[in-house]
Amino acid sequence: MDLSKLKEPFPFEDLEFRLQSCGEKNGKVWAKYLTYVTNRAICNRLDEVVGPENWKNEFCAGPNGGVLCGISIRINNEFITKWDGAENTNIEAVKGGLSGAMKRAASTGWGIGRYLYKLPESWAVICEDGEYSGRTKEGKWFNWKPAPMSEEFLPPLDEKEFESLKQSVLDFINVEIIKGEQVEKAENYIKDKNISKLKEIVSWCKRQEKKGA
């Protein structure tokens, strides 16, 4: 069991993002966001590194409200537990509290996703096709997406997989399954080497092919 593998970076698709602050200056909206590892990815990492039978988690109420989470790993036939907590959130309070507490216990206790604290200040890309939305204090709604992440915060790129996905996307562009505004999106994903988004595009194109068959 190599516990150092718990600390390895996660692929982009295993991350989630939450708006931290936003506003408007000189008529333009700006926004900052925070980056987290999803709880599903945390569970998968623990399963892969220590085995599903060698870890467990537990929750209890915090001393001043909120939730505490303990993540235990079996080491030399003894469970070692690391604890941390989080406040309940404004949306889905209990579920949000449980999720936040587990993320903190995984990070501060076992180093899972702790490298994300080293991320520089994250400025959102404000764009109409952003998959996230936000609202300024003045009530203006906007769409945004996370900026491309530096390679130092991502696992090594599988070049073979990327080239295969890239070629598939280009083929779908040539036969016009991908067309119009979607072409620019696809080309940007290729430029950013965003494997997760390229996988989504290829999967969607294959479904369209079946419908047309």
C-alpha positions as CSV (number, residue, x, y, z in Angstrom):
1,M,0.0,0.0,0.0
2,D,1.6,3.2,-1.2
3,L,-0.2,6.1,0.6
4,S,1.7,8.7,-1.3
5,K,-0.5,7.9,-4.3
6,L,-3.4,9.4,-2.5
7,K,-1.8,12.8,-3.1
8,E,-1.5,12.5,-6.8
9,P,-3.3,15.1,-8.9
10,F,-6.7,14.4,-10.4
11,P,-7.8,14.7,-14.1
12,F,-9.9,17.8,-14.9
13,E,-13.2,15.7,-15.1
14,D,-12.8,14.8,-11.4
15,L,-12.9,18.4,-10.3
16,E,-15.8,20.7,-9.4
17,F,-16.0,24.4,-9.2
18,R,-17.8,26.9,-7.0
19,L,-18.2,30.7,-7.5
20,Q,-16.3,32.5,-4.8
21,S,-16.9,36.2,-5.6
22,C,-18.1,38.2,-8.6
23,G,-18.9,41.8,-9.6
24,E,-18.9,44.3,-12.4
25,K,-16.3,46.8,-13.4
26,N,-16.4,49.2,-16.3
27,G,-19.4,47.4,-17.6
28,K,-17.7,44.0,-17.6
29,V,-18.5,41.1,-15.3
30,W,-15.7,39.4,-13.4
31,A,-15.7,36.3,-11.2
32,K,-13.4,34.2,-9.1
33,Y,-14.0,30.6,-8.3
34,L,-12.7,27.8,-6.0
35,T,-11.7,24.3,-7.2
36,Y,-12.5,21.0,-5.3
37,V,-12.2,17.3,-5.9
38,T,-15.5,15.6,-6.2
39,N,-16.5,13.1,-3.4
40,R,-16.9,10.4,-6.0
41,A,-13.3,10.9,-7.1
42,I,-12.1,10.8,-3.5
43,C,-13.9,7.5,-2.9
44,N,-12.5,6.1,-6.2
45,R,-9.0,7.1,-5.2
46,L,-9.3,5.4,-1.8
47,D,-10.6,2.3,-3.4
48,E,-7.7,2.2,-5.9
49,V,-4.9,3.0,-3.5
50,V,-5.9,1.2,-0.3
51,G,-8.7,-1.1,-1.4
52,P,-12.4,-0.7,-0.6
53,E,-12.1,-3.1,2.4
54,N,-9.4,-1.0,4.0
55,W,-11.1,2.4,4.4
56,K,-14.3,3.8,5.9
57,N,-15.8,7.1,6.8
58,E,-18.1,8.3,9.5
59,F,-19.9,11.5,10.4
60,C,-21.0,13.2,13.5
61,A,-22.4,16.7,14.5
62,G,-19.8,19.4,15.0
63,P,-19.4,21.1,18.4
64,N,-20.8,24.4,17.1
65,G,-23.0,23.1,14.4
66,G,-22.1,21.7,11.0
67,V,-20.6,18.2,10.4
68,L,-17.4,16.4,11.3
69,C,-16.1,13.6,9.0
70,G,-13.6,11.0,9.9
71,I,-11.8,9.0,7.2
72,S,-10.1,5.8,8.5
73,I,-7.5,3.7,6.7
74,R,-6.4,0.3,7.8
75,I,-2.7,0.3,8.4
76,N,-1.0,-2.7,9.9
77,N,-4.4,-4.2,10.8
78,E,-5.4,-1.0,12.7
79,F,-7.7,1.7,11.5
80,I,-6.1,5.2,11.7
81,T,-8.7,8.0,11.5
82,K,-8.2,11.6,10.4
83,W,-11.0,14.1,11.2
84,D,-12.1,17.5,9.9
85,G,-15.4,19.3,9.5
86,A,-17.5,21.9,7.6
87,E,-20.5,24.0,8.1
88,N,-23.8,23.2,6.6
89,T,-24.3,25.0,3.3
90,N,-27.1,27.3,2.3
91,I,-28.3,24.9,-0.5
92,E,-29.1,21.3,0.6
93,A,-27.7,22.2,4.0
94,V,-27.1,18.7,5.4
95,K,-25.9,17.1,2.1
96,G,-23.6,20.1,1.5
97,G,-22.2,19.8,5.0
98,L,-21.5,16.1,4.7
99,S,-19.8,16.7,1.3
100,G,-17.7,19.5,2.6
101,A,-16.6,17.7,5.7
102,M,-15.5,14.7,3.7
103,K,-13.5,16.8,1.3
104,R,-11.7,18.6,4.2
105,A,-11.0,15.3,6.0
106,A,-9.6,13.8,2.8
107,S,-7.4,16.9,2.1
108,T,-6.1,17.9,5.5
109,G,-6.0,14.4,6.9
110,W,-4.7,12.2,4.0
111,G,-3.5,14.8,1.5
112,I,-6.2,13.9,-1.2
113,G,-6.5,17.0,-3.3
114,R,-4.4,19.1,-1.0
115,Y,-2.3,20.3,-3.9
116,L,-5.3,22.4,-5.0
117,Y,-4.6,24.8,-2.2
118,K,-1.5,25.8,-4.2
119,L,-3.6,26.9,-7.2
120,P,-3.1,30.6,-8.1
121,E,-6.1,32.9,-7.9
122,S,-8.7,31.5,-10.3
123,W,-10.5,33.9,-12.6
124,A,-13.5,32.6,-14.4
125,V,-14.0,32.9,-18.2
126,I,-17.2,34.8,-18.7
127,C,-18.9,33.5,-21.8
128,E,-22.4,32.8,-23.1
129,D,-21.7,29.1,-23.4
130,G,-20.3,28.6,-19.9
131,E,-21.7,25.6,-18.1
132,Y,-22.0,27.5,-14.8
133,S,-24.1,30.6,-13.9
134,G,-23.8,33.3,-11.4
135,R,-25.3,36.6,-10.4
136,T,-23.7,39.8,-9.2
137,K,-24.8,41.8,-6.2
138,E,-26.5,44.1,-8.7
139,G,-28.7,41.2,-9.9
140,K,-27.0,40.7,-13.3
141,W,-26.9,37.0,-14.3
142,F,-24.0,35.6,-16.3
143,N,-22.5,32.3,-17.5
144,W,-19.0,31.3,-16.8
145,K,-16.6,28.4,-17.1
146,P,-13.3,27.5,-15.3
147,A,-10.1,28.6,-17.0
148,P,-7.7,26.0,-18.5
149,M,-5.6,24.5,-15.7
150,S,-1.9,24.5,-15.7
151,E,-0.3,21.1,-16.5
152,E,1.5,21.1,-13.2
153,F,-1.8,20.6,-11.4
154,L,-3.0,17.8,-13.7
155,P,-1.8,14.2,-14.1
156,P,0.5,13.5,-17.1
157,L,-1.5,13.7,-20.4
158,D,-2.1,10.4,-22.2
159,E,-0.9,11.6,-25.6
160,K,-2.0,8.5,-27.3
161,E,-5.6,8.8,-26.0
162,F,-5.6,12.5,-26.8
163,E,-4.5,12.0,-30.4
164,S,-7.1,9.3,-30.9
165,L,-9.9,11.6,-29.6
166,K,-8.6,14.5,-31.6
167,Q,-8.7,12.5,-34.8
168,S,-12.2,11.3,-34.0
169,V,-13.4,14.8,-33.5
170,L,-11.8,16.1,-36.7
171,D,-13.4,13.2,-38.6
172,F,-16.9,14.2,-37.1
173,I,-16.2,17.8,-38.2
174,N,-15.4,16.6,-41.8
175,V,-18.7,14.7,-42.1
176,E,-20.5,17.6,-40.5
177,I,-21.9,15.8,-37.5
178,I,-20.1,18.6,-35.6
179,K,-21.1,21.8,-37.3
180,G,-21.8,25.5,-36.8
181,E,-20.8,26.9,-33.4
182,Q,-20.0,23.5,-32.2
183,V,-16.9,23.4,-34.5
184,E,-15.3,26.3,-32.6
185,K,-16.0,24.7,-29.3
186,A,-14.5,21.4,-30.4
187,E,-11.4,23.1,-31.8
188,N,-10.9,25.0,-28.5
189,Y,-11.1,21.7,-26.6
190,I,-8.5,20.3,-28.9
191,K,-6.3,23.4,-28.3
192,D,-6.7,23.0,-24.5
193,K,-6.2,19.2,-24.7
194,N,-9.3,18.8,-22.6
195,I,-9.7,15.1,-22.8
196,S,-12.9,14.9,-20.7
197,K,-14.7,17.3,-23.1
198,L,-13.4,15.5,-26.2
199,K,-14.7,12.3,-24.8
200,E,-18.2,13.9,-24.3
201,I,-18.1,15.2,-27.9
202,V,-17.1,11.8,-29.3
203,S,-19.7,10.0,-27.3
204,W,-22.4,12.4,-28.5
205,C,-21.3,12.1,-32.1
206,K,-21.5,8.3,-31.9
207,R,-25.1,8.5,-30.6
208,Q,-26.0,10.8,-33.5
209,E,-24.4,8.4,-36.0
210,K,-26.6,5.6,-34.6
211,K,-29.7,7.7,-34.8
212,G,-29.0,8.4,-38.5
213,A,-28.1,4.8,-39.3
